[in-house]
Amino acid sequence: MTITCFIEYRIDPAKITEFQQYAENWGHIIPGCGGQLLGYFLPHEGTNNRAFGLISFASLADYESYRQRLKADPAGSKNFQLANTGQFILEEQRSF
């Protein structure tokens, strides 16, 4: 059985290009830290300020280990900093 982390973002629609770069960066970082990236989904039609990310793991313990590796990863830290500096993520919610 796997678990999937569903991340819902509320983003600044004027900064969608910045969020797109952020999402593309995770495409390289997440697998290296142990997550199975199912994808990032940006607004296309309809609501222009919602984006989603889906990442699967074999177990909740694997997710917790992944989070620790992600925080220690230099590229992960750089991507978190990109989001903080760019302020294109207004809200982030995670569910499983």
PAVO-444572 format. One record per residue: y, z, x of N, C-alpha, C in turn; residue number from 1. Coordinates in nm, 2 decimals. Atoms other than C-alpha are relative to their C-alpha. Layout:
<recs>
REC   nnorth      nup    neast   canorth     caup   caeast   cnorth      cup    ceast   seq
REC        Y        Z        X         Y        Z        X        Y        Z        X   NUM
...
</recs>
This chain:
<recs>
REC   nnorth      nup    neast   canorth     caup   caeast   cnorth      cup    ceast   seq
REC    -0.12     0.00     0.08      0.00     0.00     0.00     0.12     0.00     0.09     1
REC    -0.13     0.00    -0.07      0.35    -0.08     0.12     0.11     0.06    -0.08     2
REC    -0.12    -0.04     0.07      0.69     0.06     0.03     0.11    -0.10     0.04     3
REC    -0.11     0.09    -0.03      1.00    -0.15     0.00     0.13     0.08    -0.02     4
REC    -0.14    -0.06     0.01      1.35    -0.02     0.07     0.09    -0.10    -0.06     5
REC    -0.09     0.09     0.07      1.59    -0.19    -0.17     0.14     0.06     0.02     6
REC    -0.14    -0.04    -0.04      1.95    -0.17    -0.04     0.09    -0.08    -0.09     7
REC    -0.10     0.07     0.08      2.23    -0.26    -0.28     0.13     0.04     0.06     8
REC    -0.13    -0.01    -0.06      2.57    -0.32    -0.13     0.10    -0.04    -0.10     9
REC    -0.13     0.04     0.07      2.91    -0.33    -0.30     0.09    -0.04     0.12    10
REC    -0.08     0.05    -0.12      3.11    -0.55    -0.06     0.14    -0.05    -0.05    11
REC    -0.13     0.05     0.02      3.46    -0.67    -0.03    -0.02    -0.16    -0.01    12
REC     0.03     0.14     0.01      3.44    -1.03    -0.17     0.09    -0.09     0.10    13
REC    -0.09     0.07    -0.09      3.73    -1.14     0.06    -0.06     0.00     0.14    14
REC     0.06    -0.02    -0.13      3.50    -1.04     0.36    -0.14    -0.04     0.00    15
REC     0.14     0.04     0.01      3.18    -1.21     0.26    -0.05    -0.07     0.13    16
REC     0.04     0.06    -0.13      3.17    -1.41     0.59    -0.04     0.11     0.10    17
REC     0.03    -0.11    -0.09      3.18    -1.08     0.79    -0.14     0.07    -0.04    18
REC     0.12    -0.06     0.04      2.90    -0.94     0.57    -0.12    -0.09     0.03    19
REC     0.10     0.10    -0.03      2.70    -1.26     0.62    -0.05     0.02     0.15    20
REC     0.03    -0.02    -0.14      2.72    -1.21     1.00    -0.08     0.13     0.02    21
REC     0.07    -0.13    -0.01      2.61    -0.84     0.96    -0.14    -0.02    -0.05    22
REC     0.14     0.02     0.05      2.31    -0.95     0.75    -0.08    -0.08     0.10    23
REC     0.07     0.08    -0.10      2.21    -1.22     1.00    -0.04     0.08     0.12    24
REC     0.03    -0.08    -0.11      2.23    -0.97     1.28    -0.13     0.09    -0.03    25
REC     0.11    -0.09     0.03      1.98    -0.74     1.10    -0.13    -0.09     0.00    26
REC     0.12     0.09    -0.01      1.74    -1.04     1.09    -0.07     0.00     0.13    27
REC     0.06    -0.01    -0.14      1.69    -1.00     1.46    -0.03     0.15     0.04    28
REC     0.01    -0.14    -0.04      1.72    -0.62     1.48    -0.11     0.07    -0.07    29
REC     0.10    -0.08     0.09      1.50    -0.49     1.19    -0.14    -0.02     0.05    30
REC     0.14     0.01    -0.04      1.17    -0.65     1.30    -0.03     0.06     0.13    31
REC     0.02    -0.07    -0.13      1.22    -0.52     1.65    -0.01     0.15    -0.01    32
REC     0.01    -0.14     0.01      1.25    -0.17     1.52    -0.11     0.04    -0.10    33
REC     0.12    -0.03     0.08      0.94    -0.19     1.30     0.01    -0.03    -0.15    34
REC    -0.01     0.03     0.14      1.06    -0.31     0.96    -0.04    -0.14    -0.03    35
REC     0.04     0.14     0.04      0.93    -0.61     0.77     0.12    -0.05    -0.09    36
REC    -0.11     0.04     0.07      1.25    -0.78     0.66    -0.04    -0.11    -0.10    37
REC     0.03     0.10     0.10      1.20    -0.96     0.33     0.12    -0.09    -0.03    38
REC    -0.12     0.09     0.01      1.56    -1.08     0.32     0.12     0.08    -0.04    39
REC    -0.13    -0.04     0.05      1.93    -1.03     0.26     0.04    -0.10    -0.09    40
REC    -0.04     0.09     0.11      2.07    -1.18    -0.05     0.15     0.02    -0.03    41
REC    -0.15    -0.01     0.02      2.45    -1.25    -0.07     0.04    -0.06    -0.13    42
REC    -0.04     0.06     0.13      2.65    -1.33    -0.38     0.01    -0.15     0.01    43
REC    -0.01     0.15     0.01      2.63    -1.69    -0.49     0.07    -0.04    -0.13    44
REC    -0.06     0.02     0.13      2.70    -1.71    -0.86     0.01     0.13    -0.07    45
REC    -0.01    -0.13     0.08      2.81    -1.44    -1.10     0.08     0.10     0.08    46
REC    -0.07    -0.11    -0.06      2.91    -1.11    -0.95     0.03    -0.04     0.15    47
REC    -0.03     0.04    -0.13      3.09    -1.17    -0.62     0.01     0.11     0.10    48
REC    -0.01    -0.12    -0.09      3.08    -0.82    -0.47    -0.13     0.08     0.01    49
REC     0.13    -0.06    -0.01      2.71    -0.74    -0.48    -0.09    -0.08     0.10    50
REC     0.09     0.06    -0.09      2.46    -0.81    -0.20    -0.12     0.10     0.01    51
REC     0.12    -0.08     0.00      2.10    -0.69    -0.15    -0.08    -0.02     0.13    52
REC     0.09     0.01    -0.11      1.86    -0.62     0.14    -0.13     0.06    -0.04    53
REC     0.13    -0.05     0.03      1.49    -0.57     0.11    -0.08     0.01     0.13    54
REC     0.07    -0.02    -0.12      1.28    -0.42     0.39    -0.13     0.08    -0.04    55
REC     0.12    -0.07     0.04      0.91    -0.32     0.36    -0.06     0.07     0.12    56
REC     0.06    -0.08    -0.10      0.71    -0.06     0.55    -0.14     0.04    -0.05    57
REC     0.14    -0.04     0.04      0.34     0.05     0.55     0.00     0.14    -0.07    58
REC     0.00    -0.14     0.06      0.44     0.41     0.46     0.15     0.05     0.01    59
REC    -0.13    -0.07    -0.01      0.74     0.64     0.41     0.02     0.06     0.14    60
REC    -0.01    -0.05    -0.13      0.66     0.79     0.75     0.04    -0.11     0.10    61
REC    -0.04     0.12    -0.09      0.69     0.44     0.91     0.15    -0.03    -0.02    62
REC    -0.15     0.02     0.02      1.03     0.41     0.74     0.08     0.10     0.08    63
REC    -0.07    -0.11    -0.08      1.14     0.74     0.89     0.00    -0.03     0.15    64
REC     0.00     0.04    -0.14      1.03     0.63     1.23     0.09    -0.12     0.03    65
REC    -0.08     0.11    -0.01      1.20     0.30     1.19     0.15     0.04     0.00    66
REC    -0.14    -0.04     0.00      1.53     0.47     1.10     0.04     0.07     0.13    67
REC    -0.03    -0.06    -0.13      1.51     0.67     1.42     0.02    -0.10     0.11    68
REC     0.00     0.11    -0.10      1.44     0.36     1.63     0.13    -0.08    -0.02    69
REC    -0.11     0.08     0.03      1.72     0.18     1.45     0.13     0.06     0.05    70
REC    -0.12    -0.08    -0.05      1.98     0.45     1.53     0.01     0.00     0.15    71
REC     0.00     0.00    -0.15      1.88     0.44     1.90     0.01    -0.14     0.06    72
REC    -0.01     0.14    -0.05      1.88     0.06     1.93     0.14    -0.04     0.02    73
REC    -0.14     0.04    -0.04      2.19    -0.07     2.11     0.05    -0.11    -0.10    74
REC    -0.04     0.11     0.09      2.20    -0.39     1.89     0.02     0.06    -0.15    75
REC    -0.02    -0.06     0.13      2.16    -0.17     1.57     0.13     0.08     0.00    76
REC    -0.13    -0.08     0.00      2.44     0.06     1.68     0.12    -0.09     0.00    77
REC    -0.11     0.10     0.00      2.66    -0.24     1.75     0.02    -0.06    -0.14    78
REC    -0.02     0.06     0.13      2.59    -0.38     1.40     0.06     0.11    -0.10    79
REC    -0.06    -0.11     0.08      2.66    -0.04     1.24     0.15     0.01     0.02    80
REC    -0.14     0.00    -0.04      2.99    -0.04     1.43     0.08    -0.12    -0.06    81
REC    -0.06     0.12     0.06      3.07    -0.39     1.31     0.04     0.03    -0.15    82
REC    -0.03    -0.03     0.14      3.04    -0.27     0.95     0.11     0.11    -0.01    83
REC    -0.11    -0.10     0.00      3.26     0.04     1.02     0.13    -0.06     0.03    84
REC    -0.13     0.06    -0.04      3.53    -0.16     1.19     0.05    -0.10    -0.10    85
REC    -0.04     0.10     0.10      3.52    -0.45     0.94     0.03     0.05    -0.14    86
REC    -0.02    -0.06     0.13      3.51    -0.23     0.64    -0.03    -0.09    -0.12    87
REC     0.04     0.09     0.11      3.34    -0.50     0.43    -0.10     0.06    -0.09    88
REC     0.09    -0.07     0.09      3.08    -0.26     0.29     0.08     0.11    -0.07    89
REC    -0.07    -0.10     0.07      3.24    -0.05     0.02    -0.09     0.11    -0.05    90
REC     0.10    -0.09     0.05      2.93     0.12    -0.10    -0.14    -0.05     0.03    91
REC     0.14     0.03    -0.03      2.56     0.13    -0.01    -0.09     0.10    -0.07    92
REC     0.10    -0.09     0.07      2.27     0.26    -0.22    -0.14    -0.05     0.04    93
REC     0.14     0.03    -0.04      1.90     0.28    -0.12    -0.09     0.06    -0.10    94
REC     0.11    -0.05     0.08      1.60     0.31    -0.34    -0.13    -0.06     0.04    95
REC     0.14     0.05    -0.04      1.22     0.26    -0.30    -0.08    -0.03    -0.12    96
</recs>
